[in-house]
Amino acid sequence: MTSIGPWEGAIKALSVCALGVNLGYLGLTSGFFDQLGHYLPPYRLTHVRVISILVAEHILVALRVLVDWLVPDVPDAVRVEAEREEYIQERIARDPRAQEDAPAPPPVVSETGLSPFAMPAEEEATPTVQTV
């Protein structure tokens, strides 16, 4: 499986920074803490607001890490298919006779070069499908 290399770490770091900046902007410029200060007087103080924003930021970063850990980068069906293809290629490389047992490749559209899933135009005839 391939990844996007160093950009993956950069994007994750940028998402954490964006989360902190957006929470700070929202917390310090919205009227949320002003309204909350009417009911809970400590929220009128700036340092209490900043601490609340930091706590919320840490909770959301933890949630983001949990989701990143729970959701696989590659779906199981794709992983199984890639392992299957790798196994077939290794088997063919070791034993040329195994090529007879290998499954046929998927059909390829020969005339137009389009994917077999593409819809033909109304004025064109349906392209013929050949196996390679």
N, C-alpha and C positions, 0 to 999 in steps of 0.2 A: 504494500500500500504506500502511496506517496502522500506527502503532506506539503504544505506551502512553506516549509522550512522556517527560517527565522521570522518570517512575517506572522506566523501563528502566535508566537510569544509577544510580538509587538502589538498585535490586535487585542490580545487578552489584557495586556497592560493598559492600553488605551481605553478599553471598556471599563476598567476599574477606575481610572482617572476621571473618565466622563461621568461615572456614577457619583463620585465624590463632588465634582464640580456642580453637577446638576442638582444634587441634594442641597449643597451649600447655597446655590443661587435661589432655589425654591424656598429653603428655610429662612433665609435672611431677607428676602424681598417680598414674600407673600404675606398676607395678613393672618396666616395660621397661628403664629405665636402670639400675635396681638389679641386674637379672639380667645386663645387658650389662657392668656394672662388674666382675662376677666374672671376665670373660674379658678385658676391656680396661680397665685401671685408670683411664685418663683420663676415662672416662664417670662416675666417681664425683664429679667436680667439677661444680658447678652451672653455671658459665659454658660448659663444654663441652656440657652438656645444652641450654642456651638456644641456642647456636650451631647445634647439630644440628637443633633445632626450626625455627630460622629458615631453614636450608638446605632442610629438607623443605617448609616453607611456600612458599618461592620456587619450588621445583620444581613443586609442585602448582598454584600460581598460573600458572606458565608453561604447564602442561598445560591448565588451564582456558581460558586465552587462546587456545591453539592450537586446542582443540576449538571455541571460540566463533568463531574465524576460519574453520575448515574446514567447519563445518556451517552451511548457509545458513539465514537466518531464515525464508524463504518457500520451500517446496518448488518444484522446477522445474515440476511439473505445474500448480500453482496460479498461478505467475507467468505461464506461457504462456497459461493460460485467461484471466487478467486482462488481459493484453495483447491477446488476441483480442477480448474483449468491448469493450475501449477502441477498438480498430481499427474494429469494427462500428459502435459509437456515433458515432465521428468520420465514418465513411463515410455513415451515415444523415443526420447533421447537414449534411454538405456537399451531398448529392444525395438528395432525397426519393425518387427512383426506385430508389435502392439498397435501399430497405426491402423491395422485392419479392424481392431476392436474399438478404436476411438469413435466417438459420435461424429456424425456429419456436421460440417460447419453450417451456420445459418444461411438462408438464401440471400443472394445479392441481386439487386436490380441492375441489369447490364446496360440497357439502352440509354437511360437518362442519368444514371449515377445517383438517383435519389434513394433515400431510405425506403425499405419496403413498407414503412408505416406512413409515408407521405401520401397525401391525397392527390391524385392526378387532376390536371385541369380538365374542364368540361369538353374542350375541343380536341384534346389529345386522347388517344386510345390508351387503355390500361397497359402499362409496360409488362413485358414477360419476365418471369422470375426464373432464374437458373441457379442451380447449385454448383458451387465451385469445388 
